[in-house]
């Protein structure tokens, strides 16, 4: 596969279930492509990504949002996928001329859903709005008054509204109250800090278990004690070990046998994942994000010489713990008894592990020109991300079945 950057960003419905993923992509050398080759570069990225990786592997049963340049809209370049489950985003800089209007009608007739990206209403765009299925409104482009005004105008059209670049819980609540149907942004990765004197009992139990699992010298007896009072956790752990992920010839029926067969490290990692999944008042995608980050961090550090490689998985996994628990990271870390290296990585992305986490988050958000990303070889970053997605999908399936 040619060197490309490819990531995905979730789009949520009003209940915070994943509705779709927007595919973020760029050819690694696109910034240096000769003028006029933008469509061809985009086409190459799409064809190779979808042929090599597969759309189902990238978005599962959800819709896929894909940005299209003018050449795709007017039909100069055929699209490399069918209209089923595809939402084509018409970029804001594409003029609404007759060729574009005709192209959108053709795409719609072929089964593609049409979204207008970074949309700011103008009467000259009415024909586009009348053809669209969704309108994406960038919260950073409008003030509160303009946002309300846009909603008032667009409610007279048969379109769904999608708020993008939603960065806080307050923005999410505002857009939800205004009647937006879908939401995109990193608000779910940030804590909604609550004024409370004590941590709820269920969250405290999770933190206590996570703290015990951080002891590098923990033995199987301590592990057994940690989960002995949680029948559900024990059951789900054994169900995971006996899943298709391992395809073991004989059924594992005890924690001790699980450690013997798949190793203490793998058992500890899965216990951490299962414990975090018990925090069930948050979007499920937040756990998926932590899984992808954890495995991507682990993959990236594999070829490096570091004394604490296991810490990379922990840093990735715990990078969303503040959002899961609705606490500032600085306030919850003392309860976890983590090493200074891991604490600094989580708090400020400092040190080698912190740099790896910074690269993973930058990649996840499509910040391809980040200095953190450029420390790694392009093809390796791409493969690492795709492998981490596949692993996280398998783990998610095991958790749901458990």
Steps between C-alpha positions, in 0.01 A plus 500: 500500500633850421585701808179656628353637816156363582296541817137519600298732721171389658168674436234451769124507508303675775537198731878503449498178303739495204309582183793524262873558466651774291805370316794736532763435237791648314773369277826526694655706220183692409636826637773488233278389211506720187216748461185345349563149627283533811219280363743235383675493837164465674394225262823306560455523876138380486561214260802363684357545847170334422652225287772408748318556827131472414218733592341253742827471692513878531143584597326170574121523455500880518483762227825641357532873433749578222615844382480545124673752279330657197632236259312225682180703527477590132598149390851546363615222736279199580458419867673178613207380714125452474244735649396263777586648842700787343447868575687724258603836642491787253773739613416861571734636232320321213295751300131415460503524119290296259759222468520457878119500538475234228778297663330504839172387345683215330673390823171517689330285234780244538418461869758727661385725783604863452648719775605863467820554696588810708177656382417870538163587354457737210194526277718415200551154656130415523519248214776313684300495822196363320710208371682425826419235758719649772645842578824517699543819701840589642452645849827692472372689195188646664423683821202398712260744332605387151469136601141549618424697184632219279288241681191717451566532126587135439207351693280589201698257284486120506853457637669361807737729690845393612704714741873458444797607711297452817772528762316526834205340673338845518519536120349154460210584730438831317495335156279221628254756640500685166392181324820370339477135399868403496819612673869480417798612706708415802257604773463135605876478567489780756371473856183671610646605833243462774500676835493213745675412823552131442535252217192277452547149640492326162766732355711472814497119466621532141784731602604269783516204263694699241743606769567141607565396142779758466730317739773353274560225756137394531455123511215275410372474858461877524329502161261232618420698812441814292220339302371247752224735615385574146342192344415690181863606448627145554242360258576756229875452535472124449253552216755727331782248541280228351388719207595461136781752551715223648346186345631285784470122464371458855263712703659715774305483825717685751699821529818305571464303177426820310825655623689183409355488147490866384737659751471730799537815289205414274281410798582827676428703187163336449408547865571872464288518185211312661515717812483818292212359296298476821471880499186491289364856511729619222495458120627152414728657240706648783610151598573420134719810484694386806549153351631637169734740678628228735582251225641763266733621777603141566566431131705819456724425797559137397811578294641750750739435787309597811502346850126548551329402178194375686449858617416604144188286494395640837555861388287452190225322691492753784516805271118522510462413868429862591207506256372162620504607865420870449805605700803706418794273422718672762246414771442135413859390435609502868243226562657272240858471634652531152868568432617859455577417137141395429355789700701755300406330174130524587511852642729677254605250230853521639776244459530227239168339587330838508636573152358173371159584647516846341570342161210256538253775593622724217455215252154420635395863445646524151773745597734352243761777520548465875863487607414200719380300197803591290727316745362173360523347154182572303414148390561371851257753650233405247538124557511549875173692497318244285632209711391678818150554356473130418617397848262743668211369290575143612521604864179702472322195356627283788381755756155532347455123490613473858 
